[in-house]
Amino acid sequence: MLDLNATQSLQYRFTAHLRDPARASAPAGIEDRRLEVYRDLVYANMESFISSNFPIIRSLYADAEWEVLARAFLREHRCHTPLFPEFGREFLRWLETRQAQGHDDPPFLLELAHYEWAELALSLDEADIGAVPHDPAGDPLVGIPVISPLACVLAYRFPVHHISADWRPAEAPAEPTLLLLVRNRDDMVRFHEINALSALLIERLQQNQTASGAECLDALLAGYDPATAENLRPAGIAVLHELREHEAILGTRL
């Protein structure tokens, strides 16, 4: 009769060894040459996923440094899902834990990981622009703007869209970085750097059901003194048209 407890214990010991061969001994009676095949496959598959999902982060590390980080992820993290498209989110969760534990990672690493993951997440989002009722020819200034379900604003302390192997900021600048992330009708994901006025206007439009774009802009500018509001209004009008060009605004309500 099969001993389920013994089988489960063997499986745990086997997978523990594959995750951390330096610290977890292999089950007895298995030839190391065969185990090496599994060790290499598990690590290679995991490493290829995080390398492809986070290419900018990968470019920041020499091969040996990257292997240390990747093996730490394999050893320490317990994934919440078996789905491969969610693997990037699991790596992000692990980096969040590392930051909370005070590891000596670059100060921008978690934000950079979120920036790279957001692009992947939006590319896989199942929202259908075609299912959203709107008039694509409508004027967002006059009509009620329809915001794309595939558009969002991201805010970071670091200018993550400029980080590369040649530029790694040690400190966050005084001003935050605001980015508009959009997947357009051709399923292309694009980032657009925006200012605070644009971010506030997008947030208002996302909550709006009845007002025209011009009315939303005026309501936003009502929080400023009259002179500042008058100076900002042309910029706000330009933002409405830019959002339509970027397909963050799909059009207007029918």
C-alpha positions as CSV (number, residue, x, y, z in Angstrom):
1,M,0.0,0.0,0.0
2,L,1.2,3.5,-0.9
3,D,2.3,5.5,2.2
4,L,0.9,8.9,1.4
5,N,2.7,10.6,4.3
6,A,6.0,9.1,3.1
7,T,5.3,10.1,-0.4
8,Q,4.5,13.7,0.5
9,S,7.5,13.9,2.7
10,L,9.7,12.8,-0.2
11,Q,8.1,15.3,-2.5
12,Y,8.8,18.1,0.0
13,R,12.4,17.1,0.4
14,F,12.8,16.8,-3.3
15,T,11.4,20.3,-4.1
16,A,13.2,21.8,-1.1
17,H,16.5,20.5,-2.6
18,L,15.6,21.9,-6.1
19,R,14.8,25.3,-4.6
20,D,17.9,25.4,-2.4
21,P,20.4,22.7,-3.3
22,A,23.2,24.4,-1.2
23,R,21.2,24.2,2.1
24,A,18.7,21.4,1.6
25,S,20.1,17.9,1.1
26,A,18.7,15.7,-1.6
27,P,16.5,12.6,-0.8
28,A,18.5,9.5,-0.4
29,G,18.7,7.0,-3.2
30,I,18.5,9.4,-6.1
31,E,21.6,9.7,-8.4
32,D,23.0,13.2,-8.3
33,R,23.4,13.2,-12.1
34,R,19.7,12.9,-12.4
35,L,19.0,15.5,-9.8
36,E,21.2,17.9,-11.6
37,V,18.9,17.8,-14.6
38,Y,16.0,18.9,-12.5
39,R,18.0,21.5,-10.6
40,D,19.1,23.1,-13.9
41,L,15.6,23.0,-15.4
42,V,13.9,24.5,-12.4
43,Y,16.4,27.4,-12.1
44,A,16.6,28.0,-15.9
45,N,12.8,28.2,-16.3
46,M,12.4,30.5,-13.3
47,E,15.3,32.7,-14.4
48,S,14.1,33.0,-18.0
49,F,10.7,34.2,-16.7
50,I,12.0,37.0,-14.5
51,S,14.6,38.0,-17.1
52,S,12.0,38.4,-19.8
53,N,9.5,40.1,-17.6
54,F,12.1,42.5,-16.1
55,P,14.7,43.2,-18.8
56,I,15.7,46.6,-17.4
57,I,16.3,45.2,-14.0
58,R,18.3,42.3,-15.5
59,S,20.5,44.8,-17.3
60,L,21.6,46.3,-14.0
61,Y,23.3,43.2,-12.8
62,A,26.3,41.3,-13.8
63,D,25.7,37.6,-14.5
64,A,27.0,36.4,-11.1
65,E,25.1,39.1,-9.2
66,W,21.9,38.3,-11.0
67,E,22.2,34.6,-10.2
68,V,22.5,35.4,-6.5
69,L,19.3,37.5,-6.7
70,A,17.4,34.9,-8.8
71,R,18.4,32.0,-6.6
72,A,17.3,34.0,-3.5
73,F,13.9,34.5,-5.1
74,L,13.7,30.8,-5.9
75,R,14.8,29.8,-2.4
76,E,12.7,32.3,-0.4
77,H,9.4,33.0,-2.2
78,R,6.3,30.9,-2.1
79,C,4.1,31.7,-5.2
80,H,0.4,32.4,-4.7
81,T,-0.5,31.1,-8.2
82,P,0.7,28.5,-10.6
83,L,-0.1,30.7,-13.7
84,F,2.9,31.7,-15.7
85,P,1.5,35.1,-16.7
86,E,1.4,35.9,-13.0
87,F,5.0,35.1,-12.4
88,G,6.1,38.8,-12.7
89,R,3.6,39.7,-9.9
90,E,5.2,37.0,-7.7
91,F,8.7,38.5,-8.2
92,L,7.2,42.0,-7.4
93,R,5.7,40.6,-4.2
94,W,9.1,39.2,-3.2
95,L,10.8,42.5,-3.8
96,E,8.2,44.2,-1.6
97,T,9.1,41.7,1.1
98,R,12.8,42.4,0.7
99,Q,12.3,46.1,1.0
100,A,10.2,45.6,4.2
101,Q,13.0,43.5,5.6
102,G,15.6,46.2,4.8
103,H,17.7,44.5,2.2
104,D,20.4,46.5,0.6
105,D,18.8,46.7,-2.9
106,P,19.0,49.8,-5.0
107,P,16.5,52.4,-3.6
108,F,14.6,52.5,-6.9
109,L,14.4,48.7,-7.5
110,L,10.8,48.1,-6.3
111,E,9.4,51.0,-8.2
112,L,11.3,49.9,-11.4
113,A,9.9,46.4,-11.0
114,H,6.4,47.8,-10.7
115,Y,7.0,49.9,-13.8
116,E,8.1,46.9,-15.8
117,W,5.3,44.7,-14.4
118,A,2.6,47.2,-15.1
119,E,3.4,47.1,-18.8
120,L,3.1,43.3,-18.8
121,A,-0.1,43.4,-16.7
122,L,-1.8,45.9,-19.1
123,S,-0.7,43.9,-22.2
124,L,-2.5,40.9,-20.7
125,D,-5.6,42.8,-19.4
126,E,-8.8,41.3,-20.9
127,A,-10.8,44.5,-21.0
128,D,-12.3,45.2,-24.4
129,I,-12.3,48.7,-25.8
130,G,-14.7,47.7,-28.4
131,A,-17.3,46.8,-25.8
132,V,-17.2,50.3,-24.3
133,P,-20.1,52.4,-25.8
134,H,-18.6,55.7,-27.2
135,D,-18.4,58.0,-30.1
136,P,-14.8,57.9,-31.3
137,A,-15.3,61.2,-33.2
138,G,-16.8,63.0,-30.3
139,D,-15.1,66.2,-29.0
140,P,-13.9,65.5,-25.4
141,L,-14.1,69.2,-24.6
142,V,-17.8,69.5,-25.6
143,G,-19.1,66.0,-24.9
144,I,-18.8,63.7,-21.9
145,P,-15.3,62.0,-22.2
146,V,-15.1,58.2,-22.1
147,I,-11.9,57.1,-20.4
148,S,-10.4,53.8,-21.7
149,P,-10.4,50.9,-19.2
150,L,-6.9,50.3,-20.5
151,A,-5.5,53.5,-19.2
152,C,-4.1,54.3,-15.8
153,V,-1.8,56.8,-14.0
154,L,1.3,55.6,-12.2
155,A,3.2,57.7,-9.7
156,Y,6.8,57.0,-8.6
157,R,9.4,58.7,-6.4
158,F,12.0,57.9,-9.0
159,P,12.0,58.6,-12.8
160,V,11.8,54.9,-13.5
161,H,11.4,55.3,-17.3
162,H,14.9,56.7,-17.5
163,I,16.7,54.2,-15.3
164,S,19.2,52.0,-17.2
165,A,22.6,50.3,-16.7
166,D,24.2,53.6,-17.5
167,W,22.0,55.7,-15.1
168,R,21.1,54.5,-11.6
169,P,19.9,57.3,-9.3
170,A,21.0,57.1,-5.7
171,E,18.3,59.5,-4.4
172,A,14.8,60.4,-5.5
173,P,14.4,63.8,-7.0
174,A,12.2,66.4,-5.2
175,E,9.3,66.0,-7.7
176,P,7.6,62.7,-8.3
177,T,7.4,61.0,-11.7
178,L,3.8,60.7,-13.1
179,L,3.2,58.4,-16.0
180,L,0.2,57.6,-18.1
181,L,0.1,54.0,-19.2
182,V,-2.2,53.2,-22.1
183,R,-2.9,50.2,-24.3
184,N,-4.4,51.5,-27.6
185,R,-6.7,50.0,-30.1
186,D,-3.8,48.3,-31.8
187,D,-2.9,46.6,-28.5
188,M,0.3,48.6,-28.2
189,V,1.3,49.6,-24.7
190,R,2.7,53.1,-24.3
191,F,4.0,55.2,-21.5
192,H,3.5,59.0,-21.5
193,E,5.1,61.3,-18.9
194,I,2.5,63.7,-17.6
195,N,2.3,66.6,-15.1
196,A,0.2,67.0,-11.9
197,L,-2.6,68.8,-13.8
198,S,-3.0,66.0,-16.3
199,A,-3.0,63.4,-13.5
200,L,-5.7,65.3,-11.5
201,L,-7.8,65.8,-14.7
202,I,-7.6,62.1,-15.6
203,E,-8.7,61.1,-12.1
204,R,-11.7,63.5,-12.3
205,L,-12.6,62.1,-15.8
206,Q,-12.5,58.5,-14.5
207,Q,-15.1,59.4,-11.8
208,N,-17.2,61.5,-14.1
209,Q,-20.5,60.4,-15.6
210,T,-22.4,63.5,-16.6
211,A,-20.1,66.5,-17.2
212,S,-18.4,67.6,-20.4
213,G,-14.6,67.7,-20.6
214,A,-14.7,71.5,-20.3
215,E,-16.9,71.3,-17.2
216,C,-14.6,68.8,-15.6
217,L,-11.7,71.1,-16.3
218,D,-13.5,74.1,-14.9
219,A,-14.4,72.2,-11.8
220,L,-10.8,71.2,-11.3
221,L,-9.5,74.7,-11.8
222,A,-12.1,76.1,-9.3
223,G,-9.7,75.0,-6.6
224,Y,-7.1,77.5,-7.8
225,D,-7.0,81.2,-7.5
226,P,-8.6,83.0,-10.5
227,A,-5.3,84.1,-12.1
228,T,-3.7,80.7,-11.8
229,A,-6.9,79.0,-13.2
230,E,-6.9,81.4,-16.2
231,N,-3.3,80.5,-16.9
232,L,-3.8,76.8,-16.6
233,R,-7.0,76.5,-18.6
234,P,-5.3,76.5,-22.1
235,A,-3.0,73.7,-20.8
236,G,-6.0,71.8,-19.5
237,I,-7.7,72.0,-22.9
238,A,-4.5,70.8,-24.6
239,V,-4.4,67.9,-22.1
240,L,-7.9,66.8,-23.1
241,H,-6.9,66.6,-26.8
242,E,-3.6,64.9,-26.0
243,L,-5.5,62.2,-23.9
244,R,-7.7,61.6,-27.0
245,E,-4.6,61.3,-29.2
246,H,-3.1,58.8,-26.8
247,E,-6.4,56.9,-26.7
248,A,-6.7,57.4,-23.0
249,I,-9.9,59.1,-23.9
250,L,-11.7,56.9,-26.4
251,G,-14.2,59.5,-27.4
252,T,-17.5,60.7,-25.9
253,R,-20.7,59.2,-24.6
254,L,-23.2,58.4,-27.2
